[in-house]
Amino acid sequence: MGQSPNSATYNDLGVGLPFFQGKAEFGSLYPTVRKWCSEPIKVARVGDILLSVRAPVGPTNVAATDCCIGRGLAALRVAQPLNQTYLLHYLRSIQDWLAKQGTGTTFAAISGDLIRQLQVPLCPAAEQKRIADKLDAILARVDACRDRLYRVFAILKRFREAVLSAAVRGQLSQAWREATEANHSARPPRLGPDLSSLAVDEKPSDRQLQEWMDDLPDGWRVERASLVVETGADIVYGIVQPGPKLAAGVPYVRGMDIVNGEIRVEQLLRTSPEIAQRYARASIKGGDVLLGIIRATKVAVVPESLNGANITQGTARFRPSQKILTRYLATVLEAPETQRWLHGHYRGIDMPGLNLADVRRVPIPLPSLEEQAEVIRQVDSLLSVAISIEARLVTARAQVDRLTPALLAKGFRGELVPQDPSDEPARTLLARVAAAKQAPSPSRAGPPSTRSPDLKPSPKPKLLEVIDRMPKADFSFDELRQVVGGDYESLKGDLFELLSDKSSGVEQFFDVKVRSMKLRRARK
């Protein structure tokens, strides 16, 4: 289990070992290094499986190099009879189960005892490798498919933004304008965009916004948002303190209730009629347009079913006047040009938001009502294709997301690869490993060994003799193992016993140059 070192030893200069605290640094297989630690306490070796043991519980990665691990991680080092990749896939197959084992009020976590007591389905070593290899191959294809689906989502997002941008620049309705003007040849020539509603000291300084306005078709004008809403219905935000949640009362819309251009009516909270009455100026009705003004500037049109509902202080209400169509106003507010303008006027860092004075100054490009209707028709026509594709993508993504757990489950039911009668049975393998562990050490029974102590793991006195003969006073564990040979775990146990004895003259330290833990002979 990991243990957090002193925070004074953290750094981002690459001094020490890479330091991983939890799932936040995890990638698809290997974690991303963001911090280093110059005095690590718990070290995972290259190839160890890293298991997140604190909120969230269950995700796994593999250590690409020796690293320091904090208390949010545990390191699992694989030894016979387990195959490392096999165990990694098994842990991923029970990730949801592990998450449910987490306990604790502040952070759900699992203990080292729970991890040590995990029961792993064991099959012959050769079959473990076949299962692991098969899962690697199939899941790589599943991941590639998932990545392609996400790329399509990104393409659809860019397509939607392009459609909305073309809408507010008058490009979608260009053919309609040309046809209309051809049918009214006697009409006087149209003038360029009218910016008269923008006071001189209010003209936008944002270069992109100015270019957008300069690009507008003849006959369009630009007005501030405060001038396109109904008289007597200013742009306002709503309830500041809605009070306790009620089972019945007046529903109110928060920014989080706006998803993909719609209001999630089924999740709305409710306030008392008395509180709602104090904010009657912000009540909403069907056809109003809502804009999120804290963190996310999401847009939605209010359905008729919410007549008399209210909003919170994180949402602004626009009630369109007769000079602008509801759907056209929503389209302008969603357009990337408007969104950039809004984000450029954010105030605050931790919780960025918009001042109502700025919201009322949002520039609205305004064609005639007839052309607004044509813009909406074109937007609906183009986005209906994207909506249809997106619905199919959502279904496909759900199917792909179900593939991984299904394949993992199949692998550990023994249904993924064929069995080979020539494989050594798992029972025989376990018995052989158990017998090897129970076999008496040559140093504890039988006649004295005539073999050199640098060939086998030795008890404490003989291990000291080997260390005394090491060519350098400081050395790594791997260098020691090359001299001593033998079983990794046995040598590690003898060495830890030696390190715990302060009089042994052997100590452990962190070598800054090679960024690794090493051993030092202090007796010579």
C-alpha positions as CSV (number, residue, x, y, z in Angstrom):
1,M,0.0,0.0,0.0
2,G,1.2,3.5,-0.8
3,Q,2.1,6.2,1.7
4,S,2.3,9.9,1.0
5,P,5.8,11.4,1.6
6,N,6.4,14.8,3.0
7,S,4.9,17.4,0.6
8,A,8.2,19.4,0.9
9,T,9.8,16.6,-1.1
10,Y,7.5,17.0,-4.1
11,N,8.7,18.8,-7.2
12,D,8.1,19.3,-10.9
13,L,11.7,19.5,-11.9
14,G,12.3,15.8,-12.4
15,V,14.2,15.3,-9.2
16,G,13.7,11.9,-7.6
17,L,11.2,9.3,-8.6
18,P,8.0,9.9,-10.5
19,F,5.3,10.3,-7.9
20,F,1.7,9.1,-8.4
21,Q,-1.0,9.8,-5.9
22,G,-4.0,8.2,-7.4
23,K,-6.2,7.7,-10.4
24,A,-5.9,11.3,-11.6
25,E,-2.5,10.5,-13.2
26,F,-3.8,7.3,-14.9
27,G,-3.8,6.8,-18.7
28,S,-5.2,3.9,-20.7
29,L,-2.3,1.7,-19.5
30,Y,0.5,3.8,-18.0
31,P,0.2,6.9,-15.7
32,T,1.3,10.3,-16.8
33,V,4.1,11.8,-14.7
34,R,3.3,15.3,-13.3
35,K,5.3,15.3,-10.1
36,W,8.5,13.8,-8.7
37,C,9.5,13.0,-5.1
38,S,13.1,13.3,-3.9
39,E,12.5,11.2,-0.7
40,P,10.0,8.5,-1.6
41,I,8.7,6.2,1.2
42,K,6.8,3.6,-0.8
43,V,8.3,2.6,-4.1
44,A,6.6,0.5,-6.9
45,R,8.9,-1.3,-9.3
46,V,8.7,-1.1,-13.1
47,G,6.0,-3.5,-14.2
48,D,4.0,-3.5,-10.9
49,I,0.3,-3.2,-11.3
50,L,-1.0,0.1,-9.7
51,L,-4.4,-0.2,-8.2
52,S,-6.4,2.9,-7.1
53,V,-7.6,2.2,-3.6
54,R,-9.1,5.6,-2.7
55,A,-12.0,7.3,-4.5
56,P,-12.3,6.1,-7.1
57,V,-11.6,2.5,-6.1
58,G,-10.7,0.0,-8.8
59,P,-9.0,1.6,-11.8
60,T,-5.6,0.1,-12.7
61,N,-2.4,1.1,-14.5
62,V,1.1,-0.3,-14.9
63,A,4.2,1.3,-13.6
64,A,6.4,2.1,-16.6
65,T,9.4,2.8,-14.3
66,D,10.2,2.7,-10.6
67,C,8.0,5.2,-8.9
68,C,6.8,6.6,-5.6
69,I,3.2,5.9,-4.7
70,G,0.9,7.8,-2.4
71,R,-1.8,6.5,-0.2
72,G,-4.3,6.5,-3.0
73,L,-2.5,3.6,-4.7
74,A,-1.4,0.0,-4.0
75,A,1.3,-1.8,-6.0
76,L,0.8,-5.5,-6.9
77,R,3.9,-7.4,-7.9
78,V,3.2,-10.6,-9.8
79,A,4.9,-13.8,-9.1
80,Q,4.3,-17.4,-10.0
81,P,1.8,-18.9,-10.7
82,L,0.2,-15.7,-12.0
83,N,0.8,-14.0,-15.4
84,Q,1.0,-10.2,-14.9
85,T,-1.2,-9.2,-17.8
86,Y,-3.7,-11.9,-16.9
87,L,-4.0,-10.4,-13.4
88,L,-4.3,-6.9,-14.8
89,H,-7.2,-8.0,-17.0
90,Y,-8.8,-9.8,-14.0
91,L,-8.6,-6.7,-11.8
92,R,-10.2,-4.7,-14.6
93,S,-13.0,-7.3,-14.9
94,I,-13.9,-6.8,-11.2
95,Q,-13.4,-3.1,-11.1
96,D,-17.1,-2.4,-10.5
97,W,-17.1,-4.9,-7.7
98,L,-14.0,-3.4,-6.1
99,A,-15.6,0.0,-6.2
100,K,-18.6,-1.3,-4.2
101,Q,-16.2,-2.6,-1.5
102,G,-15.0,0.9,-0.7
103,T,-15.8,2.2,2.8
104,G,-15.4,5.6,4.5
105,T,-17.5,8.7,4.8
106,T,-15.1,11.3,3.2
107,F,-13.3,9.1,0.7
108,A,-14.3,5.6,-0.2
109,A,-11.3,3.3,0.2
110,I,-10.3,-0.4,0.4
111,S,-7.7,-1.9,2.7
112,G,-4.6,-3.9,2.0
113,D,-6.2,-6.9,3.6
114,L,-9.0,-6.9,1.1
115,I,-6.5,-6.8,-1.7
116,R,-4.4,-9.6,-0.3
117,Q,-7.5,-11.8,0.2
118,L,-8.7,-11.4,-3.4
119,Q,-9.4,-14.8,-5.0
120,V,-8.2,-15.0,-8.6
121,P,-9.5,-17.7,-10.9
122,L,-6.4,-19.8,-11.8
123,C,-5.8,-21.7,-15.0
124,P,-2.7,-23.3,-16.4
125,A,0.2,-20.9,-17.0
126,A,0.1,-21.4,-20.7
127,E,-3.7,-20.8,-20.8
128,Q,-3.2,-17.6,-18.7
129,K,-0.9,-16.3,-21.4
130,R,-3.3,-17.3,-24.2
131,I,-6.2,-15.5,-22.4
132,A,-4.0,-12.4,-21.7
133,D,-2.8,-12.2,-25.3
134,K,-6.3,-12.7,-26.7
135,L,-7.7,-10.0,-24.5
136,D,-4.9,-7.6,-25.4
137,A,-5.6,-8.1,-29.1
138,I,-9.4,-7.8,-28.9
139,L,-9.5,-5.0,-26.4
140,A,-7.0,-3.0,-28.5
141,R,-9.5,-3.2,-31.4
142,V,-12.4,-2.2,-29.1
143,D,-10.4,0.8,-27.9
144,A,-9.6,1.8,-31.5
145,C,-13.3,1.6,-32.3
146,R,-14.2,3.7,-29.3
147,D,-11.6,6.3,-30.3
148,R,-13.0,6.5,-33.8
149,L,-16.5,7.0,-32.4
150,Y,-15.3,9.9,-30.2
151,R,-13.6,11.5,-33.2
152,V,-17.0,11.4,-35.0
153,F,-18.6,13.2,-32.0
154,A,-15.9,15.9,-32.3
155,I,-16.6,16.2,-36.1
156,L,-20.3,16.6,-35.4
157,K,-19.6,19.3,-32.8
158,R,-17.5,21.2,-35.4
159,F,-20.3,20.8,-38.0
160,R,-22.9,22.1,-35.6
161,E,-20.7,25.1,-34.8
162,A,-20.1,25.8,-38.5
163,V,-23.9,25.7,-39.2
164,L,-24.6,28.1,-36.3
165,S,-21.8,30.4,-37.5
166,A,-23.1,30.4,-41.0
167,A,-26.6,31.2,-39.7
168,V,-25.6,34.4,-37.8
169,R,-23.4,35.6,-40.7
170,G,-26.3,35.4,-43.1
171,Q,-24.7,32.7,-45.2
172,L,-27.4,30.1,-44.8
173,S,-30.1,32.5,-46.1
174,Q,-28.0,33.9,-49.0
175,A,-29.9,32.0,-51.7
176,W,-33.2,33.1,-50.1
177,R,-32.1,36.7,-50.2
178,E,-31.1,36.5,-53.8
179,A,-34.3,34.9,-54.8
180,T,-36.3,37.4,-52.9
181,E,-34.5,40.4,-54.4
182,A,-34.9,38.9,-57.9
183,N,-38.7,38.9,-57.3
184,H,-38.6,42.5,-56.2
185,S,-36.3,44.2,-58.7
186,A,-37.9,47.6,-58.1
187,R,-36.9,47.5,-54.4
188,P,-34.3,50.2,-53.5
189,P,-30.7,48.9,-53.0
190,R,-30.1,47.6,-49.5
191,L,-27.6,49.3,-47.3
192,G,-24.8,47.7,-45.3
193,P,-25.4,46.5,-41.7
194,D,-26.9,49.0,-39.4
195,L,-24.7,49.4,-36.2
196,S,-26.6,52.5,-35.0
197,S,-27.8,50.9,-31.8
198,L,-24.2,50.4,-30.7
199,A,-23.2,53.6,-28.9
200,V,-19.8,54.9,-29.9
201,D,-18.2,54.1,-26.6
202,E,-19.7,50.6,-26.6
203,K,-18.5,49.5,-30.0
204,P,-16.9,46.1,-29.7
205,S,-13.2,46.1,-29.4
206,D,-12.9,42.4,-30.0
207,R,-11.4,42.0,-33.4
208,Q,-13.2,38.8,-34.3
209,L,-16.5,40.3,-33.3
210,Q,-15.8,43.4,-35.4
211,E,-15.0,41.2,-38.4
212,W,-18.2,39.3,-37.9
213,M,-20.2,42.5,-37.9
214,D,-18.4,43.9,-40.9
215,D,-19.2,40.7,-42.8
216,L,-23.0,40.9,-42.3
217,P,-25.2,41.0,-45.4
218,D,-26.7,44.3,-46.6
219,G,-29.9,45.1,-44.8
220,W,-29.0,43.4,-41.5
221,R,-28.6,45.4,-38.4
222,V,-27.0,44.8,-35.0
223,E,-28.8,45.5,-31.8
224,R,-27.9,45.0,-28.2
225,A,-29.8,42.1,-26.5
226,S,-31.6,44.6,-24.2
227,L,-33.3,46.1,-27.3
228,V,-34.6,42.8,-28.7
229,V,-36.5,41.7,-25.6
230,E,-40.1,42.5,-24.7
231,T,-40.7,46.0,-23.2
232,G,-41.1,45.7,-19.4
233,A,-39.4,42.2,-19.4
234,D,-35.8,43.1,-18.8
235,I,-33.0,40.5,-19.0
236,V,-32.8,39.2,-15.4
237,Y,-31.6,36.4,-13.3
238,G,-33.7,34.7,-10.7
239,I,-33.8,33.2,-7.2
240,V,-30.7,33.7,-5.1
241,Q,-31.7,31.5,-2.2
242,P,-34.4,29.0,-3.2
243,G,-34.6,27.5,0.3
244,P,-35.0,23.7,1.1
245,K,-36.0,21.2,-1.5
246,L,-39.7,20.6,-1.6
247,A,-41.8,17.8,-3.0
248,A,-44.3,20.3,-4.3
249,G,-44.0,23.9,-5.2
250,V,-42.8,26.2,-7.9
251,P,-40.1,24.5,-10.2
252,Y,-37.0,26.5,-11.0
253,V,-34.3,26.0,-13.6
254,R,-30.6,25.9,-12.8
255,G,-27.7,25.9,-15.2
256,M,-27.2,22.2,-14.7
257,D,-30.8,21.6,-15.8
258,I,-29.9,22.7,-19.4
259,V,-28.5,19.8,-21.4
260,N,-28.0,19.8,-25.2
261,G,-30.3,22.8,-25.7
262,E,-33.2,21.4,-23.6
263,I,-34.4,21.8,-20.1
264,R,-34.5,18.5,-18.1
265,V,-37.9,19.1,-16.7
266,E,-37.9,15.8,-14.8
267,Q,-34.9,16.9,-12.6
268,L,-36.1,20.4,-11.7
269,L,-36.1,21.3,-8.0
270,R,-38.9,23.2,-6.4
271,T,-39.2,26.2,-4.1
272,S,-42.1,27.6,-2.1
273,P,-44.7,29.9,-3.7
274,E,-43.7,32.6,-1.2
275,I,-40.0,32.6,-2.3
276,A,-41.1,32.4,-6.0
277,Q,-43.3,35.4,-5.5
278,R,-40.4,37.5,-4.3
279,Y,-38.7,36.8,-7.6
280,A,-41.8,37.2,-9.8
281,R,-39.9,39.5,-12.1
282,A,-37.8,36.4,-13.2
283,S,-40.7,34.0,-13.7
284,I,-40.7,32.2,-17.1
285,K,-43.1,31.2,-19.7
286,G,-43.1,29.2,-22.9
287,G,-41.0,30.8,-25.6
288,D,-38.6,32.5,-23.3
289,V,-34.9,31.8,-23.9
290,L,-32.6,31.0,-21.0
291,L,-28.8,31.5,-20.9
292,G,-26.5,30.1,-18.3
293,I,-24.3,32.9,-16.9
294,I,-22.1,31.0,-14.4
295,R,-19.4,28.6,-15.6
296,A,-21.3,27.4,-18.7
297,T,-23.2,29.6,-21.1
298,K,-25.7,27.0,-22.2
299,V,-28.9,28.0,-24.0
300,A,-32.4,26.5,-24.0
301,V,-36.0,27.5,-25.0
302,V,-38.6,27.3,-22.3
303,P,-41.5,24.8,-23.1
304,E,-45.1,25.8,-22.5
305,S,-45.2,23.2,-19.6
306,L,-43.0,25.5,-17.5
307,N,-45.3,28.6,-17.5
308,G,-45.0,30.2,-14.1
309,A,-41.7,28.5,-13.2
310,N,-38.6,30.4,-12.2
311,I,-34.8,30.5,-12.6
312,T,-31.8,30.8,-10.3
313,Q,-29.1,33.5,-10.2
314,G,-27.0,31.3,-12.5
315,T,-29.4,31.7,-15.3
316,A,-30.6,34.8,-17.3
317,R,-34.0,35.1,-19.0
318,F,-34.6,36.6,-22.4
319,R,-38.2,37.2,-23.4
320,P,-38.1,37.9,-27.2
321,S,-40.0,41.0,-28.5
322,Q,-41.9,41.0,-31.8
323,K,-38.8,42.0,-33.7
324,I,-37.1,38.6,-33.2
325,L,-38.2,35.0,-33.3
326,T,-37.6,32.8,-30.3
327,R,-35.7,30.1,-32.2
328,Y,-33.6,32.7,-34.0
329,L,-32.6,34.4,-30.7
330,A,-31.6,31.0,-29.3
331,T,-29.5,30.3,-32.4
332,V,-27.6,33.6,-32.1
333,L,-26.9,32.9,-28.4
334,E,-25.5,29.4,-29.2
335,A,-23.4,30.6,-32.2
336,P,-19.6,30.4,-31.6
337,E,-19.2,34.1,-32.3
338,T,-21.6,35.0,-29.5
339,Q,-20.1,32.3,-27.2
340,R,-16.7,33.8,-27.7
341,W,-18.0,37.3,-26.9
342,L,-19.6,35.9,-23.7
343,H,-16.6,34.1,-22.5
344,G,-14.4,37.1,-23.3
345,H,-16.5,39.0,-20.7
346,Y,-16.3,36.4,-17.9
347,R,-15.5,37.7,-14.4
348,G,-13.8,35.6,-11.8
349,I,-11.5,32.6,-11.9
350,D,-12.8,29.9,-9.6
351,M,-16.4,30.4,-10.6
352,P,-16.3,32.4,-13.9
353,G,-19.6,34.2,-14.6
354,L,-21.2,37.0,-16.5
355,N,-22.4,40.4,-15.1
356,L,-26.0,41.1,-16.2
357,A,-24.9,44.5,-17.6
358,D,-22.7,42.6,-20.0
359,V,-25.4,40.1,-20.9
360,R,-27.7,43.0,-21.8
361,R,-25.0,44.3,-24.1
362,V,-24.7,41.0,-26.2
363,P,-24.7,42.1,-29.9
364,I,-27.5,40.4,-31.8
365,P,-27.3,40.4,-35.7
366,L,-30.8,41.0,-36.9
367,P,-32.3,40.4,-40.3
368,S,-36.0,40.7,-41.2
369,L,-38.5,38.3,-39.6
370,E,-39.0,36.5,-42.9
371,E,-35.2,35.9,-43.2
372,Q,-35.0,34.8,-39.5
373,A,-37.6,32.2,-40.4
374,E,-35.5,31.0,-43.3
375,V,-32.4,30.9,-41.2
376,I,-34.3,28.7,-38.7
377,R,-35.5,26.4,-41.5
378,Q,-32.0,25.9,-42.8
379,V,-30.5,25.3,-39.4
380,D,-33.2,22.7,-38.6
381,S,-32.7,21.0,-42.0
382,L,-28.9,20.7,-41.5
383,L,-28.8,19.9,-37.8
384,S,-31.5,17.2,-38.2
385,V,-28.9,15.1,-40.1
386,A,-26.4,15.7,-37.3
387,I,-29.0,14.7,-34.7
388,S,-29.8,11.5,-36.5
389,I,-26.1,10.6,-36.8
390,E,-25.5,11.5,-33.2
391,A,-28.4,9.2,-32.0
392,R,-26.8,6.3,-33.9
393,L,-23.4,7.1,-32.4
394,V,-24.8,7.1,-28.9
395,T,-26.3,3.7,-29.5
396,A,-23.0,2.4,-31.0
397,R,-20.9,3.9,-28.2
398,A,-23.2,2.1,-25.6
399,Q,-22.7,-1.2,-27.4
400,V,-18.9,-0.7,-27.5
401,D,-18.8,0.2,-23.8
402,R,-20.6,-3.1,-23.0
403,L,-18.1,-5.0,-25.1
404,T,-15.1,-4.6,-22.7
405,P,-16.8,-6.0,-19.5
406,A,-18.4,-8.8,-21.6
407,L,-15.1,-9.9,-23.1
408,L,-13.4,-9.8,-19.7
409,A,-16.1,-11.8,-18.1
410,K,-15.9,-14.4,-21.0
411,G,-12.2,-14.6,-20.6
412,F,-12.4,-15.5,-16.9
413,R,-15.1,-18.0,-17.5
414,G,-12.8,-20.0,-19.7
415,E,-14.8,-19.3,-22.8
416,L,-12.4,-17.0,-24.7
417,V,-9.6,-19.4,-25.8
418,P,-9.5,-23.1,-26.3
419,Q,-8.0,-25.3,-23.6
420,D,-5.0,-27.4,-24.4
421,P,-4.9,-30.9,-22.7
422,S,-1.1,-30.8,-22.7
423,D,-1.0,-27.7,-20.4
424,E,0.2,-28.4,-16.9
425,P,-3.0,-28.3,-14.7
426,A,-3.3,-25.4,-12.4
427,R,-3.6,-27.7,-9.4
428,T,-0.2,-29.3,-10.2
429,L,1.3,-25.9,-10.7
430,L,0.1,-24.7,-7.3
431,A,1.3,-27.8,-5.6
432,R,4.7,-27.4,-7.2
433,V,5.0,-23.8,-6.1
434,A,3.7,-24.6,-2.6
435,A,6.3,-27.4,-2.3
436,A,9.1,-25.1,-3.4
437,K,8.1,-22.6,-0.7
438,Q,8.0,-25.3,2.0
439,A,11.3,-26.9,1.1
440,P,13.9,-26.4,3.9
441,S,16.6,-23.9,3.1
442,P,20.1,-25.4,2.7
443,S,21.2,-23.1,5.5
444,R,18.7,-24.4,7.9
445,A,18.9,-28.2,7.4
446,G,21.2,-30.8,6.1
447,P,25.0,-30.7,5.8
448,P,26.7,-27.3,5.3
449,S,26.6,-26.2,1.7
450,T,29.9,-26.3,-0.2
451,R,28.6,-23.8,-2.7
452,S,29.7,-20.2,-2.7
453,P,27.3,-17.8,-0.8
454,D,27.0,-15.7,-3.9
455,L,24.8,-18.4,-5.7
456,K,21.9,-18.7,-3.3
457,P,19.8,-16.5,-1.0
458,S,21.5,-16.5,2.3
459,P,20.5,-15.9,5.9
460,K,21.5,-12.7,7.5
461,P,25.2,-13.4,8.4
462,K,26.0,-14.8,4.9
463,L,24.2,-12.0,3.2
464,L,26.4,-9.6,5.0
465,E,29.4,-11.4,3.8
466,V,28.2,-11.1,0.2
467,I,27.5,-7.3,0.7
468,D,31.0,-6.9,2.2
469,R,32.5,-8.4,-1.0
470,M,30.4,-6.1,-3.3
471,P,32.9,-4.1,-5.5
472,K,31.2,-0.8,-4.6
473,A,30.0,0.6,-1.3
474,D,26.6,1.6,-2.9
475,F,24.6,-0.7,-5.2
476,S,21.1,-1.4,-6.3
477,F,18.9,-4.3,-5.3
478,D,19.2,-5.7,-8.8
479,E,23.0,-5.6,-8.6
480,L,22.9,-7.5,-5.3
481,R,20.5,-10.0,-6.8
482,Q,22.8,-10.7,-9.7
483,V,25.6,-11.7,-7.2
484,V,23.4,-13.6,-4.8
485,G,20.9,-15.1,-7.3
486,G,18.0,-17.2,-6.1
487,D,14.4,-16.3,-5.4
488,Y,13.4,-12.7,-5.5
489,E,11.0,-12.7,-2.6
490,S,13.4,-14.7,-0.3
491,L,16.2,-12.3,-0.9
492,K,13.9,-9.3,-0.4
493,G,12.8,-10.7,3.0
494,D,16.4,-11.3,4.1
495,L,17.4,-7.9,3.0
496,F,14.5,-6.1,4.8
497,E,15.5,-8.1,8.0
498,L,19.0,-6.8,7.5
499,L,17.9,-3.2,7.0
500,S,15.8,-3.3,10.1
501,D,18.9,-4.1,12.2
502,K,20.6,-0.8,12.7
503,S,23.8,-2.5,13.7
504,S,24.2,-4.3,10.4
505,G,25.9,-1.4,8.8
506,V,23.7,-1.6,5.7
507,E,21.3,1.2,4.8
508,Q,18.9,2.3,2.1
509,F,19.0,5.7,0.4
510,F,17.7,7.5,-2.6
511,D,20.2,8.2,-5.3
512,V,19.3,11.5,-6.9
513,K,21.6,11.0,-9.9
514,V,19.9,7.8,-11.1
515,R,16.5,8.6,-9.5
516,S,16.2,5.3,-7.7
517,M,16.4,3.7,-4.3
518,K,19.8,2.1,-3.6
519,L,21.7,0.3,-0.8
520,R,24.8,1.5,0.9
521,R,27.5,-0.4,2.8
522,A,28.5,1.7,5.7
523,R,30.7,-0.9,7.4
524,K,33.6,-0.3,5.0
